[in-house]
Amino acid sequence: MSILDSAIDPTAPGYVANRAALVERLAELDAALDQARAGGGEKYVSRHHARGKLLPRERIELLVDADSPFLELSPVAAHGTDFPVGASVVTGIGVVEGVECLIVANDPTVRGGAVNPWSLAKTRRAGEIALANRLPMVNLVESAGADLPTQAEIFIPGGRVFRDLTRLSAAGIPTVSVVFGNATAGGAYVPGMSDHVIMIRDRSQVYLAGPPLVKMATGEVTDDESLGGAAMHAGTSGLADYLAEDERDGIRLARQCVRRLNWRKQGPAPRTAVPQPPKYDPEELLGIVSSDLKVPFDPREVLARILDGSDFDEFKPAYGDSLVTGWGELHGYPVGVLANARGVLFSAEAQKAAQFIQLANASDTPLVFLQNTTGYMVGTEYEQRGIIKHGALMINAVSNSTVPHLTVNLGASYGAGNYGMCGRAYEPRFLFTWPNAKSAVMGPAQLAGVLSIVARQAAAARGRDYDEESDAAMRMMVEQQIESQSGALFLSGRLYDDGVIDPRDTRTVLGLCLSAIHNGPVKGADGFGVFRH
């Protein structure tokens, strides 16, 4: 065993300042989460309750096993856009009758649960997670269908939601739908393409077109119940497999469906039934990362507070020491870790990472990427040494690795370093962000400086004097823009991660994800692309 030591002093001025800055970011996160949990606001929540209906999170609470965790995904989707925070849908992973399920619940208090571009993106991401990790999917349906003002943005890509449901079924991953109210037009295909369908008497209404549209299209005069009521679908069309008496009964039947799935995990069980907690207090994670992301920190201090027993066997510790690699366990599951130490990735770090990723694939070991990188090193010396080839080597290994990847952005994630450290484009099974983290092509000052240099060169080429005052204004404007667009809440609002998390919850979140991942097989790659040397 190699137990990590810690040099953290919670009373040091730097630590105290770092903690204060992160607590401020956490307050911003809490405010955004409060907005999402508020749904459509007090007026619409009260109206919904007055109709005897439950809110989406109340439905989820009744669906999942008592006292079991629910890992909410993309909770601040649409933050910073023209749409409500949360994007009118709640998604996440919860345990139902002992089975980890991907749960999608429309929020009818937000514009009737209508699907807008961000709720579509959030729902599609949930489907991707269910398929990649072999998680049965439970849809808690109550939606007015498409958000008509944005139909041009959602109509064509929206069809993938229904396609993905059928692909889950074809892959042997069960799908269950409980219809609590309207499921109109395209929304009718969610229950229509699910393996198990539950409707609620006098509540559920599922049809391709409601009575007004039917009258306009065909001249037929009909009513909601005859056209798409629960009793009709249970006794006449056969769309409903079960007819519930009320919402709670519908949730009971959904739990019954999951109980009868005979579901078994395909991945290996944890090595340790009762893993040792880390030897250091996770509360101390709040002060490790500097409020100035240009100041490096030792990622081993993070590992000491998330790995089982703070036990970490480091790989090649003296080589390429800007990247920490090694082996440990997390909630009993073996993991390989790649964690940025000093931000910049050099050739040695890239080669070390590629070898380590190959070793993890050879041993079928999931990989955890802890990002804090400004990218690959630039400059004449490094180009001549082959930084492009070596960076490509690392990215090749990440791209073709088939063991599950989990990524957490702890600080900075800039440039191609984001790619080499398994950013969103490289399809990690899950990706989470700390509230202080940032991600962009490069840092704000560097980007503004590059634009300034290009503008100066252009002015010189035309034989003109350079306007220093305008340059200063341009640099300030660009820095402010990049600063705002690279922040955690901005990026999470656009679903570039699966959620912004409290650093103190990192171990728990990764443990829940590792457990979910092991619903499917964990198998390394048999081969990689051509590595340039």
Secondary structure, 3 states (H helix, E strand, C coil): CCECCCCCCCCCHHHHHHHHHHHHHHHHHHHHHHHHHCCCCHHHHHHHHHCCCCCHHHHHHHHCCCCCCEEEECCCCCCCCCCCCCCCEEEEEEEECCEEEEEEEECCCCHHHCECHHHHHHHHHHHHHHHHHCCCEEEEEEECCECHHHHHHHHHHHHHHHHHHHHHHHCCCCEEEEEEEEEEHHHHHHHHCCCEEEEECCCCEEECCCHHHHHHHHCCCCCHHHHHEHHHHHHHHCCCCEEECCHHHHHHHHHHHHHCCCCCCCCCCCCCCCCCCCCCCHHHHHHCCCCCCCCCCCHHHHHCCCCHHHECEEECCCCCCCEEEEEEEECCEEEEEEEECCCEECHHHHHHHHHHHHHHHHCCCCEEEEEEECEECCCHHHHHHCHHHHHHHHHHHHHHCCCCEEEEEEEEEEHHHHHHCCCHHHCCCEEEECCCCEEECCCHHHHHHHHHHHHHHHHHHCCCCCCHHHHHHHHHHHHHHHHHHCEHHHHHHCCCCCCECCHHHHHHHHHHHHHHHCCCCCCCCCCCCCCCC
